[in-house]
Amino acid sequence: MSNAVKKVKEFFSYWYLRYLLVTELYMVEPWEKVVIQLVFALFFGLYWYFNYSIVMYGVSHLRGTLQHTI
């Protein structure tokens, strides 16, 4: 393996270990880890969708109405 690939692999390994330690997923069963990570992914997806669809629409609507009144 080249040195750059090895450094990238070590970087992601380090941050994945930190993720497991912070969320305390290192002490659960593998199937529980998968379920919890899927729930995290679902919440992140819903959060992103809410911000993209509702908040961005609201901001663009407000900017549009403010431009018409000035």
HUCORLIN-V833033 format. One record per pair of residues at least 12 apart in sequence whose ideal C-beta (glycine too) atoms are under 10 Angstrom apart, sorted by the first residue. I is the first residue (numbers start at 0). J is the second residue. Records with the same first field share a line. If there is no record, write none. Layout:
BEGIN
I: J ; J
END
This chain:
BEGIN
18: 36 ; 39
19: 32
22: 35 ; 36 ; 39
23: 35
24: 36 ; 39
END
